[in-house]
Amino acid sequence: MATIKRGRAYSGQRCAHTPHFAVFLCIASALHCSIALGDAEVLTASTDCASALAAAGRVELTACADGSIKAVAVSPLSCPSSSSGCPLTLDGGAIVETRSGSAFLRSLSAEVGYPESSGNTRYLRNIQHRCDKVVQAEVGAGMDEVGKRGEIVWIRGTLGGNSQCEASFNLTLRAYVNDGSIQVEVKTEVEKSRSATLPSSSTSTSASASFFPFPSPHLPAAGVEMTFVTHHDEAFVGFGAQYSKLDWGGDVVQVLTREQGVGRGRQPLTDALNAAEGFSGGNRHTTYAPMAASITSACRSFRASHTLPGEVDLTHSHGTFGLRPSASLRFFEPLDASNGGVEANKQGVISGALTFTAACSPAELVQVGSQVAGRMQPLPSWAGEGICVGTEGNADDLHGNITRLRKGFSAPITSVWLQDWVGSMALPWGEGLRWQWEPSSSPYGDWAAFVRDLYEKEGIRTLSYINPMLRQLDAPYEGEESMYAYANRRGYFVQLDDHTVWTGYANASLIDLTNPAAVEWYKQVIISMLEGGVSGWMCDFAEALPIPSSPYSGSAAQLKNNYPLMWAKLNRVAIHDFFSRCAANSTYASLHWPCHHFAEEEIVYFMRAASPTSPGYTSLFWLGDQLATFDGHDGLQSALVGLQSTSLSGMAIEHSDIGGFNAIQEYGFNIHRTKEVFLRWCEFAAFTSFYRTHLGTSPTGNWQFYSDDDTSAGFVKMGKLFRALREYRYALMKEASSSGLPVNRPVLMEFPNDKEVWKSSVTETEAMLGDALLFAPALADGIKEVKVYLPPSAKWSRLYVGKECESSGALSDSTVFLSGWVRVDAVVGCPAAFVRHDMLWSKHLLALSFD
């Protein structure tokens, strides 16, 4: 049995009047109270409960021996009487509460499975026993251990429920004021249920066989569940990168970092790929960046510190069977089969905190959340000055495209992104990158000279590509061996439980970022890219860590959702170390020209995978590998939704692959990028943080920026619009770095008390760039107008998007005001975008011109 940490002990005394500086606790069933000196409010008492006033007297905390808890705002927040409030208010001021007589915390035993193929991972779980009743408990109150947060209440005891389940637990409830908001932290430590043991044989039972209808790991696991009351019509948004919808009320959010999938519910494509290629189609739950964190329409939020795989279950968030609606968070940790069933976590407990915040608006909740997630820094000025041309091939092709775009269309090209800088090779699904991160096979010749010439002669920066995997190649790296062989011989790769190296991506293996020697070596690999003169790179993958596996340190389950954070940190440290070397060693600086031309803050790396605290270590995010279509499952519309969900989750600076990434020309499908998809995606990208193309998985089958003159003109025009917005966008990035407010955001963040903006008809069709510009992308083939909702509490005028659009009906006139649901012209090349009057940047945007 694990040892659960004990709170402060209290001696029984008869209840008596106590001064205001005493902590006063009564356990009514025993008619005793306990007194502990400290600068605190007087406690009140009820049957088998402990209560305290916390957060400078603004919150009453209650914890009861039946495991129930409640935190109620005694006085309302001091909110402005403007339109910043939410459509719902907290019932009775309760920031968090459980159903009467229902325990907040439960211990679970389960069977889980995470069958994986090339990072495409299923999330499977079957709860076998639930310790959901408190069979023995003590409650108490007092000052927290360090005395910094003031008063706390606590419960410690044993959970049960049936003869097969028992687990001790410890729960602490505290509250504090944070920049005007109120935060309530529920810190828990629960023993892994003693019913969670390994089966006597590896043969699955009929129950587990029905739960796992195909070969997969059968992993006995311990789990924790936390349940709290919700509103009947409370909306839940955020949760990291979510593409299928913004509000997840009534559904389940799966918290497992993995490949996004191709199709994600688009049928019959998704089912075909899931059947043929090991879940590569995914579903509505699959994402690179899931987070157990949400903002709700009641102006509250919650954020879990747990990083284990799990879920946020909102299926009962709108009520069921006459019960008050509720939400549950569950997290699971497999037991270590290689150690006879002893937990990989040697403490034998699952610990963490669930923090609830009440504030005046979603914007304030985003700001508070960014304090935990980390605040992103503004991109360097060059990134906003124009177009990043993503292409591949060779030096002649590149120079030809640059010359054509600049001379023929006056394109403001600032950078090129060349993912094939390492060369390509044949893979089972076609041509792919070599994944040996050095340029000996670069199609651009002398890579360092090529990059320097492009910068010094053309004024164009170069971005490259890297990921935390290496492919098995014959090419030399150190002497006779390849980079893969070098790493493998030193034990730098993630190993499976049988101590073989995982090779999940076509003979590629994953660097074990828990191994300090591997991290130090891979840092030098990244520094070598900087020495070659690049100004940034796509920082790809980070979601493939398999469960089960045997990392150098820790358990795979504990690291799975944290691997993206480790990958982001490694890149950040490598950049810093390179420029530190430049500053400290003149000889080193003389050998590497970037030391004299670039600064640390000018380097941009962009990631798709993320952990909850990745934003503080990442310069730019991108939305991942969408299908080159319009649809809401995996196309342009899903990117629009993802742009908003990430903005609510701390990922304040975001963009996408223009035109989408995936094309499918197998299994009877012929899905490729069309001219209209490409041009409409350009319109969308102009209102995001970075304007970058990608040739996609079918460079010859997809429509590209160079496919015809009309496409090149449209691509460059939106690049010029993107450039014209640079001052406004940079101000938003500065705001993001200081306050956490995102560059892009859902309309509900600016108009939260307008119930219309919480509906899918708005959240899945429009978004905002800052607080002063709203845009509604065209999301279907052949349309010439869009329907858009402009909140009536503001005045709106059409943004100027080009002189040819004025005659097509997209007239920009600052004296013409629009509001409510309107239908506006939006032919290709004339996106529907609107300026909100009476904001700091309104006049600047209304005067915008870029022809």
C-alpha positions in Angstrom: 0.0 0.0 0.0 1.3 3.4 -0.9 1.9 6.0 1.7 -0.4 9.0 1.3 0.9 12.3 2.5 -0.8 13.5 5.7 -2.0 17.0 6.3 -1.7 18.9 9.6 -3.0 17.0 12.6 -5.6 18.7 14.8 -6.4 18.1 18.5 -10.0 17.9 19.5 -11.4 20.7 21.7 -14.8 21.9 22.6 -16.1 24.6 20.2 -15.5 28.0 21.4 -15.3 31.6 20.2 -12.0 32.2 18.4 -10.4 35.5 17.4 -10.2 36.5 13.7 -6.6 35.3 13.4 -7.5 31.7 14.2 -8.4 28.9 11.9 -11.6 27.4 13.4 -12.8 23.9 12.4 -15.8 22.0 13.7 -16.6 18.4 13.0 -20.3 18.5 14.0 -20.7 14.7 14.3 -18.1 14.7 17.1 -19.0 18.2 18.4 -15.3 18.9 18.5 -13.3 21.6 16.9 -9.7 22.2 16.2 -7.7 25.4 16.4 -4.5 26.2 14.6 -3.1 29.7 15.0 -2.5 31.7 11.9 -3.6 34.9 10.2 -6.9 33.4 8.8 -10.6 33.9 8.7 -12.9 32.0 11.2 -14.2 28.7 9.9 -17.8 27.6 10.0 -18.9 24.0 10.4 -21.5 21.5 9.1 -22.0 17.8 9.6 -18.8 16.0 8.7 -17.6 18.9 6.7 -14.8 21.5 7.0 -15.1 25.0 5.7 -12.9 28.0 5.4 -12.9 31.5 3.9 -10.0 31.8 1.4 -8.7 34.2 -1.3 -8.8 37.2 1.1 -12.3 36.2 2.2 -13.7 36.0 -1.3 -14.2 32.3 -1.6 -15.8 29.8 0.8 -14.2 26.3 0.5 -16.0 23.2 1.8 -14.8 19.6 1.9 -16.9 16.8 3.3 -16.2 13.3 4.6 -18.3 11.9 1.8 -15.7 13.2 -0.7 -17.8 16.1 -2.0 -16.3 19.6 -2.4 -17.5 23.1 -3.1 -15.9 26.4 -3.7 -18.3 29.4 -3.8 -17.5 33.0 -4.5 -18.8 34.9 -1.5 -18.7 38.2 -3.3 -19.0 38.6 -7.1 -16.1 39.6 -9.3 -15.7 43.3 -10.0 -16.5 43.1 -13.7 -17.2 46.1 -16.0 -20.8 46.6 -17.0 -19.8 46.3 -20.7 -20.4 43.5 -23.2 -17.5 41.4 -21.9 -19.5 39.0 -19.7 -20.6 35.5 -20.5 -24.1 34.2 -21.4 -24.2 32.0 -18.2 -23.5 32.7 -14.6 -22.2 30.3 -12.0 -25.0 28.7 -10.0 -25.0 30.2 -6.6 -21.5 31.5 -7.3 -20.0 28.0 -7.3 -16.7 28.0 -9.1 -16.5 24.2 -8.6 -18.8 21.8 -6.8 -19.8 18.1 -6.9 -23.3 16.6 -6.7 -24.6 16.3 -3.2 -23.1 13.2 -1.5 -20.9 12.5 -4.5 -17.2 12.2 -4.3 -15.1 14.5 -6.4 -12.3 11.9 -6.6 -12.4 8.3 -7.7 -9.8 5.6 -8.2 -10.1 3.3 -11.3 -8.7 0.0 -12.5 -8.9 -0.5 -16.2 -7.5 -2.2 -19.2 -6.0 0.2 -21.8 -4.5 -0.1 -25.3 -2.7 2.3 -27.5 -2.1 0.2 -30.7 0.1 2.3 -33.0 1.3 2.4 -36.6 3.5 5.3 -37.8 2.2 7.5 -35.0 -1.4 6.8 -35.8 -2.5 5.7 -32.4 -5.9 4.4 -31.1 -7.1 5.3 -27.7 -8.8 2.3 -26.1 -9.9 1.8 -22.5 -12.2 -0.4 -20.5 -12.9 0.6 -16.9 -13.2 -2.6 -14.8 -13.6 -1.3 -11.3 -14.4 2.1 -9.9 -13.6 3.1 -6.3 -16.3 5.8 -6.1 -17.3 5.7 -2.4 -15.5 7.2 0.5 -15.4 4.4 3.1 -13.3 6.2 5.7 -12.2 9.9 5.8 -10.9 12.8 7.9 -11.6 16.4 7.0 -9.8 19.4 8.2 -8.7 23.0 7.5 -5.7 25.2 8.1 -2.9 27.1 6.5 -1.2 25.5 3.5 2.3 24.0 4.1 4.3 27.0 2.8 1.8 29.6 4.1 1.8 31.5 0.8 -1.7 30.7 -0.4 -3.6 31.1 2.8 -6.4 28.8 4.0 -7.1 25.3 2.8 -9.5 22.5 3.4 -8.6 18.9 3.0 -9.9 15.3 2.9 -7.9 12.2 3.5 -9.1 8.7 3.7 -9.9 5.6 1.7 -12.0 5.0 -1.4 -13.9 1.8 -2.0 -17.1 0.7 -3.7 -16.9 -3.0 -3.9 -14.9 -5.9 -2.5 -12.4 -5.6 -5.4 -11.4 -2.1 -5.0 -9.6 0.0 -2.4 -7.4 3.0 -2.5 -6.2 5.7 -0.1 -6.4 9.3 -1.2 -5.5 12.9 -0.2 -7.4 16.0 -1.5 -6.5 19.6 -0.8 -8.7 22.5 -1.8 -7.3 26.0 -1.9 -8.3 29.4 -3.5 -6.5 32.6 -4.4 -6.9 35.8 -6.4 -4.9 36.1 -9.6 -5.0 39.4 -11.6 -8.6 40.0 -10.6 -9.8 36.4 -11.3 -10.4 33.8 -8.7 -8.7 30.5 -8.9 -9.5 27.3 -7.1 -7.0 24.5 -7.1 -8.0 20.9 -6.3 -4.8 19.0 -5.6 -5.2 15.2 -5.4 -3.1 12.2 -4.7 -4.7 8.9 -5.1 -3.3 5.4 -4.6 -3.4 3.2 -7.6 -6.3 0.9 -6.9 -5.3 -2.4 -5.4 -7.6 -4.1 -7.9 -5.4 -2.9 -10.8 -3.2 -5.9 -11.1 -1.8 -7.9 -13.9 -3.8 -10.8 -15.3 -2.6 -14.3 -14.5 -1.9 -15.0 -18.2 -1.6 -13.0 -21.4 -4.8 -14.5 -22.8 -7.5 -11.9 -22.9 -10.9 -12.5 -21.4 -14.1 -12.3 -23.5 -14.7 -8.9 -22.1 -11.3 -7.5 -23.1 -11.6 -9.3 -26.5 -14.8 -7.5 -27.3 -13.2 -4.2 -26.2 -10.1 -4.8 -28.4 -11.6 -6.2 -31.6 -8.1 -6.5 -33.2 -4.6 -7.4 -32.1 -3.4 -4.8 -29.6 -1.6 -4.5 -26.3 -3.7 -5.5 -23.3 -2.4 -3.2 -20.6 -3.8 -3.3 -17.0 -3.8 0.2 -15.7 -4.6 2.3 -12.7 -6.6 5.5 -13.2 -8.0 8.5 -11.5 -11.4 10.2 -12.1 -12.5 13.7 -11.1 -16.1 14.8 -11.5 -17.8 18.2 -11.0 -21.2 19.8 -11.8 -21.8 21.7 -15.0 -24.7 23.8 -16.4 -27.3 22.3 -18.7 -26.3 24.6 -21.6 -22.7 25.2 -20.8 -20.4 25.3 -23.8 -16.8 23.9 -23.5 -14.2 25.3 -25.9 -10.4 25.1 -26.2 -8.8 21.6 -25.4 -5.6 22.4 -27.5 -5.8 21.7 -31.3 -9.3 20.5 -32.0 -10.5 20.5 -35.6 -13.9 18.9 -35.7 -15.8 21.5 -33.6 -15.2 24.2 -31.1 -17.8 23.3 -28.5 -17.3 19.8 -27.1 -20.2 19.8 -24.8 -22.0 16.4 -24.9 -18.9 14.6 -26.3 -15.6 13.2 -25.1 -12.2 14.9 -25.7 -9.4 12.3 -25.8 -6.1 13.5 -24.4 -3.5 11.5 -26.3 -0.9 13.1 -28.5 -0.8 11.4 -31.9 -1.1 11.8 -35.6 -4.1 13.9 -36.7 -5.2 11.3 -39.3 -6.3 11.7 -42.9 -10.0 12.2 -43.3 -10.9 12.3 -39.6 -14.5 11.3 -40.3 -14.9 12.1 -44.0 -16.4 9.0 -45.4 -15.8 6.6 -47.0 -12.2 7.8 -47.0 -11.6 7.5 -43.2 -12.9 4.0 -42.9 -10.9 2.9 -45.9 -7.6 4.3 -44.5 -8.3 3.0 -41.0 -8.8 -0.5 -42.4 -5.9 -0.5 -44.8 -3.2 1.5 -43.0 -3.5 1.0 -39.2 -5.8 3.8 -38.2 -4.2 6.4 -40.5 -7.7 7.9 -41.2 -8.1 8.9 -37.5 -11.4 10.2 -36.2 -12.8 13.4 -34.7 -10.7 12.9 -31.6 -7.3 12.6 -33.1 -4.9 15.5 -32.8 -1.3 16.4 -32.4 -1.9 18.8 -29.5 -4.7 17.7 -27.1 -5.0 19.5 -23.7 -7.2 18.8 -20.7 -8.0 22.5 -20.5 -11.1 24.4 -21.4 -12.9 27.7 -21.2 -16.7 27.6 -20.8 -19.7 29.9 -21.5 -20.1 30.4 -17.7 -16.9 32.5 -17.7 -14.9 29.8 -15.9 -12.2 27.5 -17.0 -10.4 24.4 -15.9 -6.9 23.0 -16.5 -5.4 19.7 -15.4 -1.8 19.4 -14.6 -1.9 15.6 -15.3 0.0 14.6 -18.4 -1.0 10.9 -18.5 -3.2 9.8 -21.4 -6.9 10.3 -20.6 -10.1 12.0 -21.5 -12.5 14.8 -20.6 -15.9 13.2 -20.6 -18.6 15.8 -21.3 -21.3 13.3 -22.4 -23.3 14.2 -19.3 -22.5 17.9 -19.3 -26.0 18.7 -20.4 -27.7 16.5 -17.9 -29.0 12.9 -17.9 -31.7 10.9 -16.2 -32.9 13.9 -14.1 -29.4 14.4 -12.5 -27.5 17.6 -12.4 -25.2 17.7 -15.5 -21.6 16.9 -14.8 -18.1 16.5 -16.4 -15.4 14.0 -15.6 -11.7 13.9 -16.3 -9.9 10.6 -16.3 -6.3 9.7 -16.6 -4.7 6.3 -16.8 -1.2 4.8 -16.2 -0.5 1.3 -17.3 1.2 -1.0 -14.8 4.7 -2.1 -15.6 4.4 -5.7 -17.0 8.2 -6.0 -17.2 8.5 -5.6 -13.4 5.9 -8.2 -12.3 3.1 -5.7 -12.0 4.9 -3.1 -9.9 3.9 0.3 -11.0 6.4 2.2 -13.2 5.6 5.2 -10.9 7.4 3.8 -7.9 5.4 6.0 -5.6 2.3 4.0 -6.5 0.1 7.1 -6.7 -1.4 9.3 -9.4 -1.0 12.9 -8.4 -1.9 16.2 -10.0 -4.1 19.3 -9.7 -7.2 20.5 -11.4 -7.4 24.3 -11.3 -10.7 26.2 -11.9 -10.7 29.9 -12.7 -13.6 32.3 -12.6 -13.1 35.6 -14.4 -15.2 38.4 -16.1 -14.7 37.2 -19.7 -13.1 34.5 -21.9 -10.3 36.9 -22.7 -9.4 37.1 -19.1 -9.5 33.4 -18.8 -7.1 33.1 -21.7 -4.8 35.5 -20.1 -4.7 33.6 -16.8 -4.2 30.3 -18.7 -1.3 31.7 -20.6 0.5 32.2 -17.3 0.7 28.4 -17.1 1.1 27.6 -20.8 3.8 30.2 -21.3 3.5 33.3 -23.5 4.8 33.3 -27.0 7.2 36.0 -28.2 6.5 38.1 -31.4 7.8 36.7 -34.6 10.8 38.7 -36.1 9.8 41.5 -38.5 10.9 39.6 -41.6 8.3 36.9 -41.0 5.5 39.5 -41.5 6.9 41.3 -44.4 5.6 39.0 -47.0 5.6 35.5 -48.5 7.4 32.3 -47.4 7.6 30.2 -50.6 7.5 26.5 -49.7 8.9 24.5 -52.5 11.4 21.7 -53.4 13.4 20.4 -56.3 16.8 22.1 -57.0 18.5 25.4 -57.1 17.5 26.2 -60.7 13.8 25.4 -60.1 13.9 27.6 -57.0 15.5 30.6 -58.7 13.1 30.2 -61.6 10.1 30.4 -59.3 11.5 33.4 -57.4 12.3 35.3 -60.6 8.9 34.6 -62.0 7.0 35.7 -58.9 9.1 38.8 -58.4 9.3 40.1 -61.9 5.9 39.0 -63.1 3.8 39.7 -60.0 6.0 41.9 -57.7 5.8 39.3 -55.0 7.1 40.4 -51.6 9.2 37.2 -50.9 11.0 37.2 -47.6 11.9 33.5 -47.3 11.9 30.1 -48.8 11.1 26.9 -47.0 13.0 23.9 -48.4 12.0 20.7 -46.6 14.1 18.6 -49.1 17.4 20.2 -48.1 18.6 16.8 -47.0 17.6 15.1 -50.2 14.9 12.5 -50.9 14.6 8.7 -51.1 12.1 6.1 -52.2 9.6 5.0 -49.4 6.7 2.5 -49.5 4.2 5.3 -50.2 6.4 7.2 -52.7 9.1 9.8 -52.5 10.1 11.0 -49.1 12.8 12.8 -47.2 16.0 11.1 -46.1 15.8 12.0 -42.4 19.5 12.3 -42.0 19.9 15.9 -40.9 23.0 16.9 -42.9 23.3 18.2 -46.4 25.7 15.8 -48.1 22.9 14.7 -50.5 21.2 18.1 -50.8 19.7 18.7 -54.3 20.8 22.4 -53.9 24.5 21.6 -54.2 26.8 23.2 -51.7 24.1 23.9 -49.1 25.9 26.5 -47.0 27.0 28.5 -50.0 23.5 28.3 -51.6 21.9 29.6 -48.4 24.4 32.4 -48.0 24.0 33.5 -51.7 20.3 33.5 -51.4 20.4 35.8 -48.4 23.2 38.1 -49.5 22.2 38.4 -53.2 18.4 38.0 -53.1 17.6 39.2 -49.6 15.8 35.9 -49.0 16.1 33.8 -45.8 16.1 30.0 -45.9 14.0 27.7 -43.7 14.7 24.0 -43.5 13.2 20.9 -41.8 14.0 18.5 -39.0 12.2 16.0 -36.8 13.3 13.8 -33.8 13.7 10.7 -35.9 16.4 9.2 -38.1 16.1 6.7 -41.0 18.3 3.7 -41.6 20.6 4.8 -44.5 24.0 3.8 -45.9 25.1 7.4 -46.2 28.1 8.2 -44.0 27.9 10.7 -41.1 30.9 10.0 -38.8 33.5 8.1 -40.7 32.0 4.9 -42.1 28.6 4.9 -40.3 25.3 6.8 -40.9 23.7 9.1 -38.5 21.3 6.4 -37.6 24.0 3.9 -36.9 25.9 6.4 -34.8 22.8 7.0 -32.6 21.8 3.4 -32.5 25.3 2.2 -31.3 25.1 4.7 -28.4 21.6 3.7 -27.3 20.0 7.1 -28.3 16.7 5.6 -29.6 13.5 4.8 -27.8 13.3 1.1 -27.1 10.3 -1.2 -26.8 9.8 -3.3 -23.7 11.8 -6.2 -25.2 14.8 -3.8 -25.6 14.5 -3.7 -29.4 14.6 -0.3 -31.1 11.2 1.0 -32.2 11.1 1.5 -36.0 7.6 2.9 -36.5 8.1 5.2 -39.5 9.4 3.2 -42.5 12.7 2.1 -40.8 13.0 5.3 -38.8 13.5 5.5 -35.1 12.7 8.1 -32.4 15.4 9.9 -30.4 14.9 9.2 -26.7 14.7 12.8 -25.3 14.9 11.5 -21.7 18.5 10.4 -22.4 20.8 13.3 -21.6 23.5 12.1 -23.9 21.1 11.8 -26.8 19.7 15.3 -26.1 23.2 16.8 -26.1 24.1 15.1 -29.4 20.8 16.0 -31.1 21.3 19.6 -29.9 24.5 19.7 -31.9 22.7 18.4 -34.9 20.3 21.3 -34.7 23.2 23.8 -34.2 24.8 22.4 -37.3 21.7 23.6 -39.3 22.2 27.1 -37.8 25.9 27.1 -38.7 24.8 26.5 -42.3 22.8 29.7 -42.3 19.1 28.8 -42.0 16.8 31.3 -40.3 14.4 28.6 -39.0 12.8 25.3 -39.8 9.7 23.1 -39.6 10.1 21.3 -36.3 8.0 18.3 -37.2 6.6 15.3 -35.4 6.8 14.6 -31.7 3.7 12.6 -31.3 4.9 9.0 -32.0 6.3 7.8 -28.7 4.8 4.3 -28.4 3.0 2.9 -25.3 4.3 0.5 -24.1 8.0 1.3 -24.5 11.0 1.7 -22.2 12.4 5.2 -22.2 15.8 5.9 -20.6 13.9 7.7 -17.8 10.3 7.6 -16.7 7.4 5.6 -18.1 6.1 5.9 -21.6 2.6 6.9 -20.3 4.1 9.7 -18.3 6.1 11.0 -21.3 3.7 10.4 -24.2 1.9 13.8 -23.9 5.1 15.5 -22.7 7.3 14.6 -25.6 6.3 17.6 -27.7 7.4 19.9 -24.8 10.8 18.2 -24.6 11.2 18.5 -28.4 10.3 22.2 -28.3 12.7 22.9 -25.4 15.6 21.1 -27.2 15.1 23.4 -30.2 14.9 26.5 -28.1 18.1 25.6 -26.1 20.0 24.7 -29.4 19.3 28.2 -30.8 20.3 29.9 -27.6 23.5 27.9 -27.3 24.5 28.6 -30.9 24.3 32.4 -30.4 26.0 32.1 -27.0 28.9 30.4 -28.7 28.9 33.2 -31.3 29.2 35.8 -28.6 31.7 34.0 -26.4 34.1 32.7 -29.0 35.4 35.0 -31.7 37.1 32.2 -33.6 33.9 30.2 -33.7 32.0 33.3 -34.9 34.6 33.9 -37.7 33.9 30.4 -39.0 30.2 30.8 -39.1 28.8 33.8 -41.0 25.3 33.7 -39.4 26.9 34.8 -36.2 27.4 38.2 -37.7 24.1 38.5 -39.7 21.4 37.0 -37.5 20.2 37.4 -33.9 18.7 34.7 -31.7 15.2 36.3 -31.8 15.2 36.2 -35.6 15.1 32.4 -35.8 11.7 30.8 -36.3 10.8 27.2 -35.8 7.2 26.0 -36.2 5.6 23.0 -34.6 2.3 21.1 -34.9 2.6 18.9 -31.8 2.2 20.5 -28.4 2.0 19.9 -24.7 0.1 22.2 -22.4 3.2 24.3 -21.6 4.7 24.2 -25.1 3.8 27.8 -26.1 6.4 29.2 -23.8 9.1 27.3 -25.7 7.8 27.6 -29.3 8.1 30.5 -31.7 5.3 29.5 -34.1 2.7 26.8 -34.5 1.2 25.3 -37.6 -2.1 23.5 -37.8 -0.7 20.2 -39.1 -1.6 18.1 -42.2 -5.0 19.0 -43.4 -6.6 17.3 -46.4 -6.5 19.5 -49.5 -10.3 20.0 -49.5 -12.9 22.4 -48.1 -14.6 20.1 -45.6 -15.0 20.4 -41.9 -13.6 17.0 -41.1 -10.1 17.5 -42.3 -10.1 20.4 -44.8 -10.0 24.2 -44.8 -13.0 24.4 -42.5 -11.3 22.2 -39.9 -8.2 24.5 -40.1 -10.5 27.4 -39.3 -11.8 25.6 -36.2 -8.3 24.5 -35.2 -7.1 28.1 -35.5 -9.7 29.1 -32.8 -9.3 26.2 -30.5 -5.5 26.6 -30.3 -5.9 30.3 -29.7 -8.0 29.6 -26.6 -5.3 27.1 -25.4 -2.2 29.3 -25.2 -1.0 28.7 -28.8 -1.3 32.4 -29.6 0.7 32.5 -32.9 -0.5 30.0 -35.5 -0.7 29.4 -39.2 -1.3 26.6 -41.7 0.0 24.9 -44.9 -1.6 27.0 -47.7 -3.7 24.6 -49.8 -3.6 21.8 -47.3 -1.1 18.9 -47.2 -2.6 15.5 -47.9 -3.7 14.3 -51.3 -5.1 10.7 -51.7 -4.8 8.9 -55.0 -5.2 5.3 -53.9 -7.9 2.8 -52.8 -10.1 4.2 -55.5 -9.9 7.8 -54.3 -8.6 10.8 -56.3 -8.5 13.7 -53.8 -6.0 16.4 -54.8 -5.7 20.1 -54.4 -7.8 22.1 -56.8 -7.2 25.7 -58.0 -10.1 27.0 -56.0 -9.0 25.2 -52.8 -5.6 26.7 -53.1 -6.8 30.3 -53.8 -9.4 30.2 -51.0 -6.7 28.9 -48.6 -4.6 31.8 -49.6 -7.4 34.1 -48.5 -7.6 32.3 -45.1 -3.8 32.4 -44.6 -3.7 36.2 -45.2 -5.4 36.7 -41.8 -3.1 34.4 -39.8 0.4 34.8 -38.4 2.6 33.4 -41.2 2.0 33.1 -45.0 3.6 29.9 -46.2 3.0 27.4 -49.0 3.4 23.6 -49.0 3.5 21.5 -52.2 1.8 18.7 -50.2 2.0 14.9 -50.6 1.5 15.1 -54.4 3.6 17.9 -55.8 2.7 17.0 -59.4 -1.0 16.2 -58.7 -1.8 19.2 -56.5 -2.5 22.6 -57.9 0.4 24.9 -57.0 1.2 28.6 -56.8 3.0 28.2 -60.2 0.4 26.2 -62.0 -0.9 29.1 -64.0 -0.6 32.9 -64.1 -4.0 33.5 -62.6 -3.1 31.4 -59.5 0.3 33.1 -59.1 -1.5 36.5 -59.2 -4.0 35.4 -56.6 -1.3 33.9 -54.4 0.8 37.1 -54.5 -2.2 39.4 -54.0 -3.1 37.7 -50.7 0.6 37.8 -49.8 0.4 41.5 -50.3 -2.7 41.7 -48.1 -0.8 39.7 -45.5 2.0 42.2 -45.7 -0.3 45.2 -45.5 -1.6 43.8 -42.1 1.9 43.5 -40.7 1.8 46.5 -38.3 -1.5 45.5 -36.8 -0.5 41.9 -36.6 2.8 42.7 -34.9 1.0 44.8 -32.3 -1.2 41.7 -31.6 2.0 39.6 -31.2 3.4 42.1 -28.7 0.1 41.9 -26.9 0.3 38.1 -26.9 3.8 38.2 -25.4 2.7 40.6 -22.6 -0.9 39.4 -21.8 -1.3 36.0 -23.5 -4.2 37.2 -25.8 -3.9 35.4 -29.1 -3.4 36.9 -32.5 -6.4 35.0 -34.0 -9.4 34.3 -31.8 -13.0 33.2 -32.0 -15.7 35.8 -32.2 -17.0 34.6 -28.8 -13.8 35.9 -27.2 -14.7 39.5 -28.1 -18.5 39.2 -27.8 -19.0 36.5 -25.1 -22.5 37.7 -24.0 -23.9 37.3 -27.5 -25.3 33.8 -27.5 -25.2 33.6 -31.3 -21.4 33.5 -31.4 -21.3 30.3 -29.3 -23.2 28.4 -31.9 -21.5 26.2 -34.5 -23.0 28.4 -37.3 -20.5 31.1 -36.2 -17.7 29.1 -34.6 -17.2 26.9 -37.7 -17.5 29.7 -40.3 -15.7 32.8 -39.1 -13.0 34.1 -36.8 -11.1 37.3 -35.9 -7.7 38.7 -36.3 -7.3 40.6 -33.1 -10.2 42.6 -31.7 -10.8 44.8 -34.8 -11.0 42.5 -37.8 -13.4 39.7 -38.5 -13.1 37.3 -41.5 -15.3 34.6 -43.0 -13.5 32.3 -45.4 -15.3 30.8 -48.4 -15.7 27.1 -47.5 -17.1 25.4 -50.6 -16.5 25.2 -54.3 -18.1 27.6 -56.6 -19.6 30.0 -54.1 -19.7 33.7 -54.9 -21.0 35.0 -51.6 -20.8 34.1 -47.9 -23.2 34.4 -45.0 -21.6 36.0 -42.0 -22.6 37.1 -38.5 -21.5 40.5 -37.4 -22.4 41.1 -33.7 -24.9 43.9 -33.6 -23.3 45.5 -30.5 -20.5 46.8 -32.8 -20.4 48.7 -36.1 -18.8 47.0 -39.0 -17.5 48.0 -42.4 -16.0 45.9 -45.2 -12.2 45.7 -45.3 -10.5 46.8 -48.5 -9.3 43.7 -50.3 -8.3 45.1 -53.7 -9.5 47.5 -56.3 -11.0 44.8 -58.5 -13.2 43.7 -55.6 -14.8 47.1 -55.4 -16.6 46.6 -58.7 -17.5 42.9 -57.9 -19.7 43.9 -54.9 -17.1 43.7 -52.2 -17.3 47.4 -51.6 -15.3 48.8 -48.7 -16.9 52.0 -47.4 -16.3 53.1 -43.8 -19.6 55.0 -43.9 -21.6 51.9 -44.6 -22.3 49.9 -41.4 -23.3 46.3 -41.3 -24.5 44.1 -38.4 -26.3 40.9 -37.7 -26.5 38.1 -40.2 -25.6 39.4 -43.6 -24.9 37.9 -47.0 -22.0 39.5 -48.8 -20.2 39.0 -52.1 -17.0 37.0 -51.9 -15.8 35.9 -55.3 -12.4 34.3 -55.5 -9.8 36.9 -54.6 -12.2 39.0 -52.6 -12.4 37.5 -49.1 -15.1 38.6 -46.8 -13.4 40.6 -44.0 -14.8 43.4 -41.8 -13.4 46.2 -39.7 -14.9 46.8 -36.2 -15.3 50.5 -35.6 -14.1 52.4 -32.5 -11.2 50.1 -31.8 -7.5 51.2 -31.4 -6.6 50.0 -34.9 -9.9 50.7 -36.7 -8.8 53.8 -38.6 -5.6 52.1 -39.7 -7.5 49.1 -41.0 -10.1 51.2 -42.7 -7.4 53.1 -44.6 -5.6 50.0 -45.7 -4.3 49.8 -49.2 -1.9 47.4 -50.9 -2.4 47.6 -54.7 
